[in-house]
Amino acid sequence: MNLWLRVLGLILATFFRPRLDPVRDMSRLSFRVWPHDLDTSLHLNNGRYWTLMDLGRTDIMIRSGLWRPILRNGWVPVVGAGQIRFRRELKPFQAFMLETRIVTWFQGQVVMEHRLVSRGRDGSPILNAIALVRAGLYDRKAKSFVTMEALLRELGLEATAPEAPAEVEAFLASEETMKRAA
C-alpha cells in the first residue's frame, strides 16, 4: 500500500513541477525511510531500493509527457536488467534523494542510472547506492521494443545517443553473458 501512496503523491506533485527533458534532465525525488521500508537489520530493505527506482523512471515518463504516447499506443514499460552497488545503509527516518537519468540508448533500449544520495552531518552528499538499469517500452501490437528515435519523435525532440561510459559497457557485457548462460 505504501508504494501506491508514493505513486499517488508523485502524480499529484507532477502538476507543480517543471516539465523534464528525458535526454538532458535528471529526475530528483525526495524520500524518507519509513518503518515499513525496513528489513530485519533495521535499514532500508534492498528490495525497496528497486521499488523506489521505479518511481524515478515513472517521474521521467510523466514529466516528459511520455505517458501520453504510452497510453495512446498501449506500450508497456519493461525492465530487462539491473545492477546495483550498495555503498552505505539508509537508516530509519533518514531523508535521501533519488536521482534518475538516462545515460545512453541503443535500438529500443535505454540505460538509466539511479543514485540514492543522503546528506552527512556536515551537509556533504553521501552516495548510498548506485544502479544501472536497461529498460524499454514494449509495443505489444508490433511485438517489439519502441525505438528511442520513435520515442523522441513523439516528444518532439531530436538527440543522438551519448557514448556509453565504461561502467555501462561493462554492465551491458555482463548482462549479455548472463543472457547466454540462461
Order of alpha helices (4+ residues) and beta strands (2+ residues): alpha-beta-alpha-alpha-beta-beta-beta-beta-beta-alpha-alpha
